[in-house]
Amino acid sequence: SQRGKAFNKEEDRIICSAFLNVSKDPITGTNQSSGRYYQRMHDYFDEHLGAPSSRSVKAIQHHWLTIQKAVNKFCGHFSTVERLNESDKNEQN
């Protein structure tokens, strides 16, 4: 299978915004199938891109999972640094 063109920063921003809007929807946020969830992210992406997109639902899903993995890794490292900073404060005080 062929890879599509790389996502640009604006597309990344829209995908992150799509996640926030779709997952935080109080009516359907947690009560939707995975397929419907990613379809709604794709619909949001298409609506907010400002130009026609050839990105498929599957492409949006895979790219979001890549972003999410990187964000989770960052958050883990950030938490570690925060804990280290807190323990340094306790030793000094």
C-alpha positions in Angstrom: 0.0 0.0 0.0 1.2 3.5 -0.8 1.7 6.2 1.8 -0.1 9.5 1.2 1.5 12.8 1.5 2.6 14.0 4.9 0.2 15.9 7.1 1.2 19.6 7.5 1.0 21.6 10.8 -2.4 23.1 10.0 -3.8 19.6 9.4 -2.3 18.4 12.7 -3.9 21.4 14.5 -7.3 20.6 12.9 -7.0 16.9 13.8 -6.2 17.8 17.5 -9.2 20.3 17.5 -11.4 17.6 16.0 -10.4 15.2 18.8 -11.2 17.8 21.5 -14.5 18.7 19.9 -15.7 15.2 19.2 -14.5 13.6 22.4 -15.8 16.4 24.6 -19.3 16.4 23.0 -21.5 15.9 26.1 -24.2 14.1 24.1 -22.2 11.6 22.0 -18.6 11.8 23.4 -18.4 8.4 25.1 -21.5 6.8 23.6 -20.4 6.2 20.0 -18.7 3.4 18.2 -15.1 3.7 17.1 -16.1 3.9 13.5 -18.6 6.7 14.2 -16.1 8.5 16.4 -13.5 8.7 13.6 -16.1 9.5 11.0 -17.1 12.6 13.1 -13.4 13.5 13.4 -13.1 13.2 9.6 -16.2 15.3 9.1 -14.8 18.0 11.4 -11.5 17.9 9.6 -13.1 18.3 6.2 -15.3 21.1 7.5 -12.5 23.1 9.1 -9.7 22.5 6.5 -10.9 25.3 4.2 -10.0 23.3 1.1 -11.1 20.0 -0.4 -9.3 17.1 1.3 -8.4 13.7 -0.1 -7.7 12.3 3.4 -9.7 9.2 4.3 -11.3 8.4 7.7 -8.6 5.8 8.1 -5.8 8.3 7.4 -7.2 10.7 10.0 -7.5 7.9 12.5 -4.0 6.7 12.0 -2.5 10.2 12.1 -4.5 11.0 15.3 -3.1 7.8 16.9 0.4 8.9 16.0 -0.2 12.3 17.5 -1.8 10.8 20.6 1.1 8.5 21.2 3.6 11.4 21.0 1.5 13.5 23.3 1.2 10.6 25.8 5.0 10.2 25.8 5.5 13.9 26.3 3.0 14.0 29.2 4.8 11.0 30.8 8.2 12.8 30.6 6.6 16.1 31.8 5.1 14.4 34.9 8.5 12.9 35.7 10.2 16.3 35.5 7.4 17.8 37.7 7.9 15.1 40.3 11.6 15.6 40.3 11.1 19.4 40.8 8.7 18.8 43.6 11.1 16.4 45.4 13.9 19.0 45.0 11.7 21.7 46.6 11.0 19.4 49.6 14.7 18.7 50.2 15.5 22.4 50.1 12.6 23.5 52.4 
